[in-house]
Amino acid sequence: MNPLTREWVDKAEGDYVVARRELRARRSPNFDAACFHAQQAAEKYMKACLHAAGVRFGKTHDLVALLKPLLPIQPEWELLREAARTLTDCAVRFRYPGASADKAKARQAVRDCELIRARARARLGLAPLKPRTTPNAARRKRR
């Protein structure tokens, strides 16, 4: 895999871990952050697929816009249009005053992210991954 594509994937996984961690937090969960990082993970996975295919893309957080150049490469991405639309809303809606995500919205955002993540990983020839825990949690388990 191209090093820049790998970096997109690594960054996507980092956002995915944060989204899941915030969704699962028992004390002071930040559902707004879970939604935002779910969107960021999906965006970076889509950009990894575009980069791997040699397709240029601009700076955008609009997942529907990123979906358009993916469709000629893999038409099955069309099935993810609604997830892309929902996650695009998470890119900005909950970052500013006026709206807040609840647990149900955060749960849906993470599920939508997981759909895009699974499609991207398959497209990139990466093994499907179970949801990861944070590196610190993994270390605590080994002790």
Helices and strands as residue ranges (DSSP letters): H 3-24, H 31-52, H 63-70, G 75-80, H 81-92, H 103-123, H 135-142
